[in-house]
């Protein structure tokens, strides 16, 4: 194998060519990053795990005892997950019932595979 020294490129020209090009399009990268960022907190990851394992919708009052945080802090985390599209909710009277949006998790899973 013979190594050739690099030479200075003309002004305005890149110094070298990329070895690998990304497969992900910018819009897809934005969506996946939004999901990954929302899941980057241990409480949010645990919330998604609980909601994913539950067959239906879970009342926020059922989630509070699982965490050592206030109800308002838990609601903040659920809002972040809703904003990212990972979970959704329905209001029934005074309570909000949460459930996982499986399509968003499939997108993240598909990209990771």
PyMOL commands that set and color helices and strands:
alter all, ss='L'
color gray80, all
select helices_A, chain A and resi 26-38+42-53+60-64+71-83+102-112
alter helices_A, ss='H'
color red, helices_A
select strands_A, chain A and resi 58-59+87-92+95-100
alter strands_A, ss='S'
color yellow, strands_A
deselect
rebuild
show_as cartoon
